Amino acid sequence: MPIATVNPATGETLKTYQELAPEEIEYCLATAAAAFRHYRTTGFPERARLLGLAADLLDHDRDTVARLMTTEMGKPLAAARAEAAKCAKAMRWYAGHAEALLADEHPDAAEVKDAGAARARVRYRPLGVVLAVMPWNFPLWQVVRFAAPALMAGNVGLLKHASNVPQTALFLEDLLRRAGFPDGCFQTLLVGSGAVEGILRDRRVAAATLTGSEPAGRAVAAVAADEIKKTVLELGGSDPYVVLPSADLDRAARTAVTARVQNNGQSCIAAKRFIAHTDVYDAFAERFTAGMAALTVGDPMAESTDVGPLASEQGRADLEELVDDAVSRGATALCGGRRPKELPKGWFYEPTVLAGVTHEMRIHHEEAFGPVATLYRARDLDEAVELANDTPFGLSSNVWTRDEAEQERFVRDIEAGGVFFNGMTASHPALPFGGVKRSGYGRELSGHGIREFCNITTVWHAAEL
């Protein structure tokens, strides 16, 4: 894929970029390594000051970067503004909490004595240069939720962003520079995927984090394993959205629509598989389908638009293949299932609900990255749990029930990194984020996220002889 801004609402190529030459990559690596040697010695107050200034600048530039994101990947403008605001919030959260999250830990005095020490503690130290390989769907948030904790921990970052959002990537590098972060602390590398292996194998790179597809995760993890370097992977998701008899059906259906089409349906944590207990299946299906069909598809710059285009022509083609395969095998499109005829330009697709999905259909096993929902009927709680876990992914989950026993059943048995009751999955700086199974490993956000790229160091002082 060329490094270029292509407007997904029109298909027009607006700006292209040349990939960095090998000598330019080398300069970036050397600059990052030099920056780390100095930056690692700065204190938390200074790092917090710089990150707070970055948050202020981002608030000031919110409309500018929102329009940039919408132009590059097609999310509705209101959603882009919300993304920028969320990034500023996360920066301030880590600026205010990092020092406490990474404070020295002191074991119990009796345990210290038993270890033969006069004193002992655990200290969190930064690892060094961290390579971030990031996706286009949340082009600012995905990077900030890595960069904010990494910088507050004393690491420095190299960003290899998706090739279709180069201007957003460069904006963030410039934002942090304007905030006063030293040269080399955060750099955007305009390179293709073919350059990632060489960068990751470089001795000056200590670790890597990737958010993206399963194949991309496998590739980065394999190289990192060969080099014995730490990785965090946040990969695909096919999150279940379970509706049980005690649910508030009106709220569950309204929220289901938002949960499915957020970011034009292109979100790893978007609910994708909707599982309704047989007692409420018909009522939920009717409400949910009506809500999906009523959405406005169109120009993402228009304030009235609910669903914009998919980010790429290939992405729409992949989604169409999944829908066509399901319909050819007996699934029914309760709404949507085609390109909107009134939008001949751009990569639009109608919000779609598929019923009658079976195990033989590709969409049952693969992630549908777009505004397409699959609908299942569960005869009882056991089958609902079974269907929820019948996926190779395990990112998050949503369950609608007011029964505490049913809630505890899902907490115990759901194979996912999160379970959200009577609401939709969302990420927040204070809560860990990540998955299991083929959704990856490691955690972002919260104290867990900031410690992922730290050297957890045992400090032991001998007792006096």
Secondary structure, 3 states (H helix, E strand, C coil): CCCEEEECCCCEEEEECCCCCHHHHHHHHHHHHHHHHHHCCCCHHHHHHHHHHHHHHHHHCHHHHHHHHHHHHCCCHHHHHHHHHHHHHHHHHHHHHHHHHCCCECCCHHHHHHCCEEEEEEEEEECCEEEEECCCCCCCHHHHHHHHHHHHHCCEEEEECCCCCHHHHHHHHHHHHHHCCCCCCEEECCCCHHHHHHHHHCCCEEEEEEECCHHHHHHHHHHHHHHCCEEEEECCCCEEEEECCCCCHHHHHHHHHHHHHHHHHCCCCCEEEEEEECCCHHHHHHHHHHHHHCCCECCCCCCCCCECCCCCHHHHHHHHHHHHHHHHCCCEEEECCCCCCCCCCCCCCCCEEEECCCCCCHHHHCCCCCCEEEEEEECCHHHHHHHHHCCCEECCCEEECCCHHHHHHHHHHCCCCCCEECCCCCCCCCCCECCEECCEECCECHHHHHHCCEEEEEEEEECCC
